[in-house]
Amino acid sequence: MSLLIEPPPRHRVREWFANPWGQARFLWVVAIAYVVWILIPVVQAVIFSFNSGRSISKWNGFSLRWYVTDPDASVLHNPALQHAVLQTLKLSLLTALIAVPLGVLFAIGLHKWRGVSARSSNFLMMFSFVTPELILAVALFLLFLHAFRVIGLGTPAEATGLIVLSLAYPVVIVRARLLGLGPSYEEAAQDLGASPGRTLWRVTLPLLGPSIFASAAIVFALALDDFVIVNQLSRDASTQTVSMAIYGAARTEPTPALNAIGSLMLVASTLAIAIAVIVYRRMERARGGGAPPPVA
């Protein structure tokens, strides 16, 4: 008869910590703490956007003053804030409408391109991920100020800078989708007599639809709250965005109107992501989890 000798408590604790295959015990605590740390200032800003007083730290009661009722300082009646919102939405839409199609074409080209030049192009495309945004903004500022004076500073320069910054996102997302699909669908379409152009339009692009919508949502949300690029490439108050308005007012005498406009931008970006997720899931279900669309 053998006796089972249990290890001392110190050894059990050591094994409990050292087992790499054990259930995660502290990772979820770190994750929750990180999310709470990020959300606390956001929730506070949203709450004080409904403050009836001018303070952004002392609660005076619930009110829609800084959204609609204040005749001068509310988002509805302040021309500067309204123009900042329109400028931000315009830049975000322009960036998404230009960067996403370019990124899709770039991703398809890199997916089919082979050789040293393809790897070099891929490296240049990924360069925006590792380049600090401030360095990119300063480089574009000098470029538009001296070399490309036709463009100059202002809305075209801001849109160009945001496109350069966000172009890599649709490329990475669409290329991941292409690698997951493989070449079988395109080969089957061409075996059935479809030309390369018709295969691209009728097979490849519909299968890339979910990744294209996801790319558009990410690019839109990225451009919506960018500050470094638009601040460096802005010309004057006519090209001021929401992030610039918040930064400028926060350094002087901030009011809950800044919280209100920030909350509206938060809602806009959240809606963009939510719509993209809904469209993505519906398209996935419509395609039957990746089934090829009809060629004819």
C-alpha positions, 0 to 999 in steps of 0.5 A: 500500500503506497502512501500519497504524500502531498507537497508542502504548501510552498511547493503547491503555490510555486507550481500554481504560479509556474504552470504555463498550461494552467488557467489564466488567473491574473490576466483578466484582472489586468485587462479589466483594470486597464479597461476601467482606467481608460473608461473612467475619464471618458465617462466623467467627460460624458457625465459633465457634458450634462452639467448645468454649470460651467464647471467641468469638475463640480456637478451642479445638476442635469441640463442640456445647456451645453448641447442645445439650450445655451444661446451662445456656448452650446454646440447647437448655437456656437458657429465655431464648434459647428464648423469644427464638427463639419470639418472633422466629418468632412475630413473623415469621410474624404479619408475613408472614401480615398484611403480604403479604395487605394488600400484595397487595390494596393492589397490586391496588387501586393497579394498577386505581386512576387519578387524583391520589388513587392517586398520593398513596396510592402515594407514602405507601406508598413512604414507608417506603422512604425513612423511616429505621427509627429515626424510624419506630420512635420515632414508633410508640413515642410513638403506642402510648405516648400515643395508642393506649394500648389496644395499648401496648408488647409483641408487638402493637406489635412486630407492628404496627411490623414490618407497617408497615415491610414492607408496601411490599415485597409491594406493589412486588413484586406490582405489578411482576408485574401490570405484566408480566402486563398486562390481557389475561388478566383481559379474556379471563376477563371476555369468557368470562363470569367476574365480576370477583370470580371473575376475581380469584380464579381468574385474577389471584391464581393468576398472582400466586402466584410474586410472593406467595411471593417477597413472603412470603419477603422479609417473613419474612426482614426481620422475622426479624432486625429490631432497631430496631423490636422493640427500641423497641416491646418491653415487657420480657424477655417480648417480647425477640427474638433480635436483642435478646438478641444485642445485650444479651449482646454488651455484657456477656460474650458466649459462643458461644451467641450465635453458635449462636442467630445461626447458627440464625436464619441457617439459618431465613432461608436456608431461607425464601428457598430454599423461596420460590425453589423454589416460585416456579420450580415455579409458573412451570413449572406455569403454562407461563411465564405461561399463564393458569389455567382460569377454570371 
